[in-house]
Amino acid sequence: MPLQPIDQFAKELNPEVNAAIHKATKGRIEGRKNVLFGDFPEANKLREWAGELKRHTISHLDEYLEQTVTKMESNGVQVHFASTVESARTQIVDIYKKNGVTRFCKSKSMVTEELDMRGLMEENDIEVWESDLGEFVVQLDNDHPSHIVTPIIHKNKRQVAETFKQHGLGEYTEDPQTLTRQARKFLREKYLSSTGTMSGGNFVSAESGRVVVVTNEGNCRFGLAGAKVYIAVVGIEKIIPTDEDLTLYLNLLARSSTAQHWSVYTEFMSGPRSENQPEGPEQMHVVFVDNGRTETLASDCREALHCIRCGACLNVCPVFRQASGHAYRHTYPGPIGAVLAPNLVGKEGFPELADLPKASSLCGACNEVCPVNIPIPDLLLKLRYRGKEANAPMSKISAPPMGAWSTMASSPTAWSLALKGGHLMNVFPKSMVPVPSMQTWLKDRTLPAWQGGQFRKWLKQRKKADRSEV
């Protein structure tokens, strides 16, 4: 039986990449716990509130979308809707071409990754530069982000230094500050000569119509300063009801994603610059992207749309740590990606990604760290069942035989005997497993040492003790 694509990818992963991911994710998770629970002892209550607010918003998305559009247009924003990737790509190119934009800088945005923005602009002779440092490295390497928040979590300082030297940004150095200065010098000229800019949107307030973008580098602000045309490309699920709700989400986002008390820059874009403003874009366009979100909203996995893209579930996931984001074959990796990707690609694309929900130990850590309390393990199980019902070939890859297990677990006598003999698993070699397909499955997996079989004995002793006390 063949391995899952993610298993195969992890098996062949460069140890240097694996080490970089382990170091980065470990630090983020430890930092998140210290900062979040240090500042908010009842942090789990905040997560529950944030999840309920998202649930309410998604359930009334049509109403909040209408409210948002009305407010944006009153602010001077030109609003566009794109039901598909192709529609979004066409509208964005048209906006820039009609306004003579031949070069623009863009901030980090996962939804623009869905649209393959760099490839699109190259096809249309429009120069685009990623201004987020990690995305800039990704662009130079002709690579793809491997993490929702940290695009180059799979790279180390040596690899970045080699990339910068190869592209003529400066002499080889592994000093982070020097590398940052090299990138800053290169990008500053791009900012000054660009007539367009682009960003995603972390949140959109239905109350004020403001697009909120969170960064740590100030690159979004630089892009806005000199550009004439600004496009914000936003998934329809990013809407929240009021400006006041931002106090909840911004506090959770920074602590969950980068273990910061507060992100360094938080931009609020209401519309194009007014007459009394000395700088800023003359036009502001917002492109709301669907691309499978409406279908997800109508499915049993609609809670995946609550995601605020913090990346905490990736950091804590043992599968992501072992395989890296590139193993997921989609824009969104990790546990949330294993839910989002099969939904966003629709029924036609689902069979090719039906294996992703199985790339999980179902340990539940992703749910525990999620700032909006998404029950990711439950959604993964729903998608596994969907794959089975659809008879998707990818959903069958690398599944150990469960028939014998089902029989044993359904019989109290068989189960009791199995528990008594379970310790033999620590002695017998895997080669003695009588099921050939199970042997194949075990070639790339190590079972933990058997530690069970004592509960029934303990319970009998407890009952005896209770009776003696009576």
N, C-alpha and C positions, 0 to 999 in steps of 0.2 A: 504494500500500500504506500503510495507516494506521500512525501511530506507536504504540509501546508506551505504555500509560498513564503509566509512569514518565518516559518521554521527553517526553511532552506536558506533564506536571506540571513537569518541570525547565525546559522551554521557557518556561513562563508564570510561573516562580517570581520573587517579588519580590527584586530585587537586594540589598535590605537583609537579607533572610532568608539569602540565599546568603553574604553577607559574614560574618554572625554565625556560621554553621556552619563556614565555612572557618577563621575565627580560632580558634574553640574546639577544633576537631578537630586542627588543626596543633599547638597547644600541648600537647594531651594526648598525641599520638604522640611528640613530641620528649621530653616529660617522662617518659613510660613508658620509653623507651630508656635515658635517663640514669639513672633510679632503679633499674630492674630489673637492668640489666647492670652498673651501678655497685655494687650491693649483692651481686649473684650473678653472677660472671664466667661460670659454667656454667649460666646461666638456662635455656638450651634443654634441658638435662638435666632440670631441674625440670618444664618443660612436658611433656616426654615421660613422666616419672613420674606427673604429675597426670593425664595422658590415660589411661595404663594403669590407674591406680587407678579412674578413672571407668568405663573399659571393664569392669573386673572387677565393679564395683558394679552397673552396669546389667544385666550378664549374669546376676547373681544377685539381681535386684531383689525378687523374690517372697520370698526368704529374709530379706533385710534389712528389708523392709516388716513382715514378721511379728515380727521381733526388735524393731523400733522401736515397734510398737503395744504389745507386751507390756511394754516398759520404760516407755512413756508412761503406760499405764494404772496401772502400779504407782506412778508419781509423782503420780497423782491427775488426770491429763489425760483429758478426754473426747474420744475420737477418732471422726471421721466420715469416710466415703469418699463421693466424688461422681464418678460416671463421666462425667457431662455437665455443661455449664454450667447447665442448668435445675435439675439435682439440687443443685448447690452453692448456687445462689441460694436455693432453697427452704429448705435446711437452715440457712443463715446467718440468713435472716429469722426463721425459727422460733426459733432460739436467742435472738436479741435480744428478740423479742416475748414469749416465755415469761418472760423475766427483767425485763421492763419497761423495756428500754433504748430511749430516744427520741432520744438524741444520743450520738454517739461520734466520736472522732478516729482517723484511720488513718494509718499510716506508708506510705511509698512501696512499691508492690508491683505488679509486672507481671502476676501471675496474677489480681489483682483487676481489672486493666484488661480481661483476657479476659472477666471476668464482668460488666463494666459496673457496678461496684459503686455508683457515685454515682447512676446512673440507677435502679438497683434500689431503693435506699433512698428516693429521691424518690417512687417509685411506692407505697411502703409507709409514707409519712409518718414516716420515721426520718431525723433530721438527721445528716449526716456532713460532717466537715471534713478535708480533706487537710492534714496537718501538716508534710510535707516542703515546703520553700519553693518549689521548682520546681513541684511538683504543686499547691500552693496557688494559684499564678498560673494554672496550667492550668484549675483549677476556676473561678476568678473569670472567666476568659475563655470558659468553656464550650468549652474546647479539648480536645485529646488530646495526650499526650506524643509527642514526635518523636524520642526517643532512649531507649534502655534505662536509662541511668544519669542522663543530664541531660535532664529532661523539656522544658525550655524552651531547648534549645540553639539553636532557631530564633528566639529573641527577644533584643533588646538592652535596655540599661538604660532607654532612653527609653520603649520600649513597656511595660516593667514599671511605670515611674513613672506613665504614663498610666492603666494599669489600677488601680493603687492609689488614685490620685486619684478616678477614676470611681466606685470603690466606697467612698469615704469613709474610707480608712485614714489619710489625712494629706495635707499640702500636697505639691504636685509637687516632686520632687527626684530627681536622678539619682545621688545619693551612695549607694553600696551599703550602707554601714553604717546610714544613716538609713532606707533602705527595709527593711532587716532588722529594725530596731527597730519600725517600723510594723507589720510582719507579726507580730512577737513579741507586741506589745501586744494585737493583735486575737485571736491564737490562745490566749494565756494564759487568757483568760476561758472559751474553749471547752474547754480541758483541765479547768479546775476544775469546770465544770458538766456534764461528760460522765460517764455511768455505764458506758459501754462503750469498748473500744478494739480496734483491729485492726492486724495487720501481715501481711507475707508471711513468707518465710523464705529466707535465703541458703543455709543448710545445715541438715540435721537429722542428728544423730548417732544411729546405730542402737545404739551401745554405751550411751549415757546417756539417750537419748530427748529430748535438749535441742534446742530450736529456736534457731538462731543468726541474729541480725539485725544487719546492718552498716549504720551510718549515720554521717553527719558532723555532724549537727545536734542529736543527743540527743532528737529528737522521739519516738522509740519509747519511750524511758525516761520521758518526761513523760506519755505516754499511759497507761503501765502504772501509774504512781504512784497515780492517783485512781480508776481504773476498777474496777468490780466484776466485769465480764465481759470476758474477753480472748479473741479469736478469731485464730488464726494460719491463714492460707489458704496452702497450700503445694502445689506441683506434686510428684507422686510421684517425680520424678527428682532431687529435691534431697537425697536421703539419701546419707550417706557412712558408711563402716563404723565408724570410731572417733573419739573426741575428738582423739587424736594426729594424725589426718589433717588436722585444722583448721590445724595449723601450716603445712602445705604450701599449702592452698587460700587461707587468709587472707593469706598473704604474696604470693601471685600475684594475688589479686583486687584488693587496694588499689593495687598498682603498675601493673596492667594497665588498670584503669578510670579512676583519677583521678591517677595518677603520684604517689601518696603512699607513704611507707614503711609506714604503718599507718593504717587508718581511725580516726577520732576516737573513735567509740563502737562497741563490739561487745557486744551483749546476748546472754546465755545464759538462755533460759527453760526451766526444768525442769517447772514445774507451778504451780498456784495457791499463794498465800501460805500459809505455815504459821502456827500459832498464835502463835509467838514473833516473827513479822515484823509491824512496825507498819503497813505499807501494802503495796499490791499487789492484784491481782485475786483475788476469791474463787473464781472459776471460770476455768479455762483450757480452751479447746476448740481442737482442731487439725482442720481440714478438708483432707484430702488430695484433690487434684483430678487427675483423669485427663484428660478433655477431649481425646482423640485421642492421648495419649501411649502408651497400650498398643499402638495400631495402628502408631505410629511405631517402637516397640520391635520390632515384628514385621516391619518393612520393611527395605529396603536403606539406609535413612537413619537408622538407630538412633543413630549417633554424634552426631547433632544434640542428643540428650538429655544429652550430656556438658556442654553449655553451662552456665557459672556466671554468665552475665548480666553480664559486665564491660564490654561495649560497645566493646572495643578494635577489633573488626573493623569496626564502624561508622565509627570515627574515621579509619581508614586507607583506607577504601573510596572510590575516586574517584566511583563512581555515587552513593553516599549523600551525599557532599559536594556533588554537583551538584544532587541532587533533593530532599534532606531526607527525614526519616522519614515524613512524611505521605503521600508518594508511594506507599508500599508497601501502603496500604489494609488494614492488619492491625495487631494489637497489637504484633507484633515486626517492626521494620524492619531494613534493612541486610542484609549477607551472611547472617548467621545467620537473620534473619527470612525471607529468600528461600528458606531450607531448611525452617525450622520451620513457617511459615505454610501452605504447600501440604500439609504432612503433618498438621498439627493439624486442618485443616478437613475431612479425610476425603475419600473418593472423590467424594461428591456435590459438595463445595465446591471440589475441586481444579481443575476446568476454568476457574473464574473467577480463579484465582491462578496458572495455569500459565505466565503470562508472567514471573513474578517471578524464576525461576531464570535467565532470559535477561538480567536487569538486572545483568550482571556482565561485566567485561573478562577474567575468569579470570586475573588477574595473579598471584594467589596470596598477596598481601599479607595477606589475612584469615587464612590458615592460619599465616603466619609470626608474627603477633602473638597468636594465640589461646593463652591460658594453659593450656588443656587439649588443645592440639594437634589440634583438629578439622579434618579434611581437607575444608574447606568447598568448594573448587573441584571436588573429586571428587563431592561430594554434589549440587552444582548440575548437573553433567553427567548424573548419574543421573536427576534430576528433569526435565531437558530431554528425555531419552530417554523417560521416563514420559509426558510430555506428547505427544510424537510418537506413541507407541504408542496412547495414548488418543484420538488425533486431536482433542485439545483446541483449540478455535478460538483461545483466547488465546495458545497456544504458537506460533502461526504469525505473529503480528503483528510487523511490522518485521523480518522475516528476509531478509537479502540473498540473492539466488539463488546457490546453490553448485554447480550442475550443471557449469558451465563450469570452475570451479575444480577440481572433482573430476577432470574429464577431463585437465586440464593437469597436475595433481599426480600423476596415474597414469602419465604418459608422460615418460620421461627426456628425450627429444628436445624435446618441447613445453616442458617445464620449463626446459631449458637456454636455449631461445630467449626465453622470457619473462624470464629473469634478465638476458639481454643487453640486452633492450629495456626493462627496468624503469625505467631513469632517465627515460624519456619521460613517465612519470606526473608528474614534477615540472614538465613543460612544458605538457602538454595540459590544457585546462580540463575541469572535471567534466562540463560540458554535452556533451562529445564522447563520453562513455561510451555505447556502443551499446545497452545494456540499459535500457529505460525504468524498470523497477522498481528498478534499481541507482541511477539518477539520483534517484529519490524518496528512497531510503535515504541518499544523500549530501547531500541538502539540509540536513540537520540534523547532519551529522558532518564533521569535518575529518580527512583522512588525513594521517599523518605523512609527512615527506619521504622519498623512496626512498633507501636507503643500502646496498642489497644488491648482489649480483652480483660480488663480489670473492673469494669463498671458493675457487671452483674454480681461479681464476688463482693464488691463494696456494698451494693444495695442489700444483699442478703444479710451481711453483717450489721448494717444499719437497722434493718427491720428487727433483727434479734435484739439489738440494743434498745430499741424503742419499746419492744414488748417487755423486756426485763425491767425497764423504768416504770411501766404501768403496774 
